[in-house]
Amino acid sequence: MPSLRVWFSKASPLALLVLALMVGVGGALGATVFHFLIATGTRLFYGDFGSDFIGSVESMPWWLRILIPAVGGLLVGILFKIARVREAEGEGVPEVVEALTLHQGMIRPIVAPVKIVAAALTLSSGGSAGREGPVIQIGSAIGSSVGQLFGMVQTERSLLLACGAAAAIGGTFGAPFAGVLFTIEILKHQPTFFRTGLIAVSALLGEVLTRLLTGHSGLRFAVEAVPSFVWWPDGAVVIVLGAAAALTALLFGMVLRAAQVIFARFPFPRVLRPALGGFVIGLISLYIPYIHEPAAYPLMVDLMALTTLPLSFLLGLFLMKMLATGVTLGSGGAGGIFAPSLLLGTILGSVFGSVAVHYGVLSPADAVICVVVGMAAVFAGAAHAPVTAALITYEIVGDRELIIPLLIGCFVATFLARSLKRESMYEGYGT
């Protein structure tokens, strides 16, 4: 082992390639275990609900709907108290950025298992957050730990951290190229041909291995046939939608920060704050159970199919999802902002498209453009990552006609959000 460690520490191209492959495998395994624990935990907390999670939740007694998220939060608080791993709280990506910029690519090995369990408990018990941020932190922690195990210096350790993040994105979304761009746009990885190639290897291996282990090819949304994009009026509508998405992203960030401040000042022991957050989540769910994480993607599928839903329901969900995500993360729960951003953007785009169709600006067939662009643009405005947001969404949806409107909407959202607030949500929000 010592001689092997010496060989890896020399950071030859072959050694780095082998390590990138190891990190790709580790990232895929971490993501697979994480998703398995979420699925298992959800069945334990809510029973065998089949394909109707909302129906199962609504059939429960009101007190149980409040109790389950509170119990999940209590378990999370106890876990953090015992493990003493504060960097595993919250979203995940800000902590990865901090490790790169302030801690020389060092993430403690214990972060990965604690994050897996804490985020699985938060989400399976009904927390309102996403699973993508935790997956990225898990993959990054695995990459950093491999670098530390083999005595890599800061540069190579940071490279392996980026490989882990890319592998996690490749496996979760089935979008390896977006994983590479994520490391450049959000993690600020300095691209060179060889180093970017290693990150791509990890991302591709993460995607392939996750598919083999789970049988799923990542997140996919089927959309109606998209009409050819025309600059007028489609282009004008997409530009205005991009601006609205930027404002949504800024409002979302303000809610997250406000919740964090409120819970930090609340006269409650830190170990009990996630339980208090879970209690609030349970109360909100009595009004609108769609805030729970398992309900987000099925609802987005309906909106992608241009299913007509009451405007009052969509606006209520828009506000309550934003609030509930702030409560979940601000109280100390573990989860991501990507999925909530997608849902908020999908609702925004659905409402925007319906209004445009109602007033004759767009044809009914064009409304799907608004839904897809809204989904991508809110995340682009939140993360200041227009190319990553556009590419992830394109790989999820897979329709070439959406490339131009996606890029326009994401760049407009990023430009306006960055003009109004220089820091992205990943830079300005954290634990």
C-alpha positions, 0 to 999 in steps of 0.5 A, a space after each residue: 500500500 505505501 508503494 502504491 500510495 507513492 505511485 499515485 502521489 506522483 500524479 502521472 497522467 496514468 495515475 490520475 486517470 485511474 483515480 478519476 475512474 475510482 472517483 467515478 465509481 465511488 460517485 455512482 455508488 454513493 448516489 445509488 445508495 442515497 437514492 435507495 435510502 430515500 426510497 426505503 425511508 419514504 416507504 417507512 414513513 408514508 407506507 407503500 403508496 405505489 404511484 399515488 404519493 399525494 393520495 396516500 398522504 391525504 388519506 393519513 390523519 392530520 396529526 400524523 402528517 405533522 408528526 412524520 416530518 417533525 420526527 424526521 427532523 428530530 432524527 436529523 438533529 440528533 445525527 448532526 449532534 452525534 456526528 458533529 459534522 456541520 458542513 453536512 447541513 443545508 444544501 451541499 454545493 456552497 460547502 463544496 465551493 467553500 472546500 475548493 476556495 478556502 480549504 484546499 479541496 479538503 472535505 472530511 471523509 465522514 461528510 459523505 456518509 453523514 450527508 447520505 443519511 441526513 439528506 435521506 432522512 430529511 427528504 423521505 420524511 417529507 422535507 421540501 428540498 431536492 436530492 441533487 445538492 446532497 448528491 453533488 456534495 456526496 460525490 465531491 466528498 468521495 473525490 476529495 477523500 480519494 485524493 487525501 487517501 493517496 496523498 495528492 497535493 491541493 491541485 490534484 485533490 481539487 481535481 478529484 473533488 470536481 470529478 466526484 461532483 461531475 460523476 454525481 451529476 452524470 449519474 443523477 441526471 443522465 447528463 455527463 456533459 452537464 456535469 463537466 460544465 457544472 464544475 467549470 461554471 459553478 465550482 470554478 474549475 480551471 479547464 485544461 484539455 487533460 483535466 477536463 478530460 478526466 472530469 468527463 471520464 468520471 462523469 461518463 462512468 458515473 452515468 453508465 454505472 448508475 444506469 447499470 445499478 438502478 436501471 434508470 437513465 436519469 431524470 427525463 421529461 417527455 414533452 409534446 412536439 415543440 414547434 420551430 422557434 421563431 424570433 417573433 413573438 417566441 423570442 420576445 416572450 422568452 426574454 420577458 420570461 427570463 427576466 421574470 425567472 431572474 426575479 423569482 430566483 432572487 426572491 427564492 434566495 431572499 426567502 432561504 436567507 431569511 429562514 436561515 437567519 430566523 431559525 439561527 436566532 430562534 431560542 431553540 437548541 440547535 439539535 431541535 431546530 430541524 424538528 421544529 422545521 419539520 413541524 412547520 412543514 407538516 402544517 404547510 402540507 395540510 394545506 398543500 401536500 405537493 411541497 413534499 419532495 416525492 411529489 415535485 417531479 410527477 407534478 412537473 411531468 403534468 405541467 410539461 404535458 400542458 395539463 390544465 391546473 387551477 391558477 389559484 393552485 399553482 400560485 399557492 404552490 409557488 409561494 408555499 414551495 418557496 417558503 417550505 424549502 426555506 424552512 427545511 434548509 434554514 432549520 438545519 435539514 439537508 437537501 438541495 435547491 435544484 429540484 425546488 428551482 425546477 418546480 418554481 420555474 416550471 410553475 412560472 413557465 406554465 402560468 406565463 405560457 397560459 397567459 400568453 396563449 390566453 391573450 393570443 401572443 402564443 399558440 397553444 402548441 408554443 406554451 411548452 416552450 415557456 414551461 421548459 424555459 421557465 424550468 431552466 431559467 430560474 435555476 440559471 438565475 439562482 446559480 449564475 450558470 446559464 450554460 449548465 442550466 440550459 444543457 441539463 434541461 436539454 439533456 432532460 427533455 431532449 428536443 433540439 427545437 428548445 436549444 435556442 430558447 433555453 440559451 436565451 432564457 437562461 442568459 437573460 435570467 443570469 444577466 439580470 440576476 447577476 446585475 441585481 445581486 453579484 453573488 449567486 445563491 450558492 455563493 451567498 447562501 450556506 450553513 
